[in-house]
């Protein structure tokens, strides 16, 4: 399986959370590291089809996940964990 992000951007009003992300992930285990507010959770939510990007698209083996809808979410193995306070 291959997950491809093409020109992903996400804006919250005038705030840019993600800007022109292009990335291809093949089978494996990946992690995201960065400071608070860097867009890690936003990127994961876009990749999991839980958040619609402002621009761009996410493809699973060449198929747009926004069109796949619930069928993609059933396949998704993306885990988003926020630390408890």
Residue pairs with C-beta under 8 A, 6 or more apart in sequence:
1 26
1 27
1 60
1 61
2 24
2 25
2 26
2 27
2 59
2 60
2 61
2 62
3 24
3 25
3 47
3 58
3 59
3 60
4 23
4 24
4 25
4 58
4 59
4 60
4 62
5 21
5 22
5 23
5 24
5 46
5 47
5 56
5 57
5 58
5 59
6 22
6 56
6 57
6 58
6 59
7 20
7 21
7 22
7 55
7 56
7 57
8 18
8 20
8 21
8 22
8 23
8 43
8 46
8 53
8 55
8 56
8 57
8 58
9 16
9 18
9 19
9 20
9 21
9 53
9 54
9 55
9 56
10 16
10 17
10 18
10 39
10 42
10 46
10 51
10 53
10 54
11 17
11 54
17 39
17 42
18 39
18 42
18 43
18 46
18 53
20 55
20 56
21 43
21 56
32 40
32 43
32 44
33 40
34 40
41 80
41 82
42 51
44 78
44 80
45 51
45 80
46 52
46 53
46 58
47 58
47 78
48 73
48 76
48 78
48 80
49 58
49 65
49 66
49 68
49 69
49 72
49 73
49 76
52 66
57 64
57 65
57 66
58 64
58 65
58 66
59 65
60 68
60 72
60 75
65 72
